[in-house]
Amino acid sequence: MITDFIEKSKIRNIAIIAHVDHGKTTLVDKLFDQSGMFSEHQSHDKRLMDSMDLERERGITISAKNGAFAYKDHFINIVDTPGHADFGGQVERVLRMADGVLLLVDAQEGPMPQTYFVLKKALALVLPVIVVINKIDKPAARPDWVLDQVFDLFVKLGAPDHILDFPVVYGSAKQGYMRHKPTDDDMDLRVLYDAIVEHIPEPSGESDAPLQMMVSSIDYSPYLGRLGIGKITQGTININRPVAAALRSGAVVPARVTKIYRFWSNQKVPVETAGVGEVVAIAGMDDVTVGVTFTDPDNPAPLPPMEIDPPTISMNFIPNDSPFSGREGQFQTSRQIEERLRRETLSDVALNVEELTDRVGYKVSGRGELHLSILIEKMRRDGYEFQVTRPQVIMREEAGKMLEPYEELTVDVDESIMGAVIEKLGQRKGLMQEMIQNNGLVRLVYRIPTRGLLGYKSEFMTDTRGMGVMSYVFHSYGAYAGDLRNRKNGAMFCKENGTTAGYSLDNLQERGTLFLGHAIDVYAGMIVGENAREGDMIVNPCKGKKLSNMRSSGADEAIVLTPPKLLTLEDCLAWINDDELVEVTPKNIRMRKAP
């Protein structure tokens, strides 16, 4: 069945959408498992669709993934989408490959900000929805309350009547079962399989019409180069058949299809031809980008370009000019950095890259801190060495007034510690919209400037002892909220080049918080810690104890160093001020004063 021709009436194209950590990738694993595509003795990885190292390390989906499985005589294409709003640009475009969606909602938490975001995008395309209330095996699960909240969300988003009458299934993706009612005793996924076949419509489009296929995402093959992935909305496509590529600029250029791949599990299987309704990967155009439409050269019919929400955060990527430049990275020139950034924009349409006019480097704009920090981490792991400035929000001017982006922030904390959270959010210009208390927990909903959230997450986790949950989604542009202070304390930075010594660090740790330990190479201007007071402090962490030929009256006391506070990339981006930089290399992340 994998390589045979598939009738349009037997195809179902679905996307799984949800808030972060509500169980999308786990459910995909179980759908594959119980469809019978793996034999009993055949092993495979958990979280099969999370193929990137960063995704496995962080436990989140960063890039949308395609897969497929068979159920009875139906072929079901499935797209696992990111749940974080910072990767919303991918959600918008990959939903074009789907004819319906599975909306996963946690049976305890209910709809969250990203639930609102992804459902809004699905309803904009008038896609039918199957609601999956997941994790009903949680002790604090409340599926009836969650269903009411989901229905209210559909109404709030203006869902049409035929979508408001959505089917609902309950279950646990982790345990591998779905049910019509929470009290039923089904212990497999047949209820969900049947719901997909029954409630998700077959693809529309005519097979004898001119070819139309918009590229919704990009993959890469070391042998074939770039692959364009999309749904054939009309016509058919064959190997070595001339086609036309309608670019986002409006130009139409000739192209040739050299390979066609159908998805099976998380693999690609080569086929000779593909018909209307199929989701396929196509090779043959080296510079294919998201938004390109493959169409008939004799009768080109490009699809309208997709609308993408604008970026809200930017930072400058500049070549590394620190004293350690070139020691740890393979690629560090301005040209190499530009090539890598431009390559990223081909697959990530939510990313903008502009050349700086006042210095060598590039202004990179994206959806949020996480969006840009993931890009930095990917480049770092690819061998790139560069520096980045503090993230800045992208302002907008309308009718002579300066506007800035605002987020809708949802916070779940224990009642006993909500006072500290309310105080901090007030300092960051947050305005409370709603407070819901339930069994000792409280949910706070805020409208807050995007600037106010920069660097707040680590502070929030400290205040809530790691037990709080915060998530946010872009709300709108609003009036400028006034000045915001990034941090109260100054930086401790090096006076000269050298290697840190325990004797100096022992003295410095009493004057602030150190970010590095003993025997670390440092240079003049490099930040080694945070001052306990306001204002910067120039220090010499390399100074050793002076030796003399006089015997001391007693033995020297052993030096006991407090373990340094190790900062992640996100911590560094949040900590620095406008006059500071983060130096990023494959081996180290350092902070420094701007020269």
PEURNOR-V88263 format. One record per helix or strand. SS is the DSSP state (a for helix, b for strand). FROM is the first residue (numbers start at 1). LEN is the number of residues. If there is no record, write none. Layout:
{{SS,FROM,LEN} {SS,FROM,LEN}}
This chain:
{{a,8,3} {b,11,8} {a,24,11} {a,53,6} {b,65,7} {b,74,7} {a,85,13} {b,100,7} {a,113,12} {b,128,7} {a,143,14} {a,161,4} {b,167,6} {b,177,3} {a,190,10} {b,212,10} {b,225,10} {b,237,2} {b,242,5} {b,252,5} {b,259,7} {b,267,5} {b,273,2} {b,279,5} {b,293,3} {b,313,7} {b,331,1} {a,334,14} {b,352,4} {b,362,5} {a,369,13} {b,384,1} {b,386,3} {b,392,2} {b,396,3} {b,401,14} {a,415,13} {b,431,8} {b,441,9} {a,450,4} {a,456,8} {b,469,11} {b,491,4} {b,498,2} {a,502,7} {b,512,3} {b,521,2} {b,526,6} {b,537,3} {a,569,7} {b,580,5} {b,589,5}}
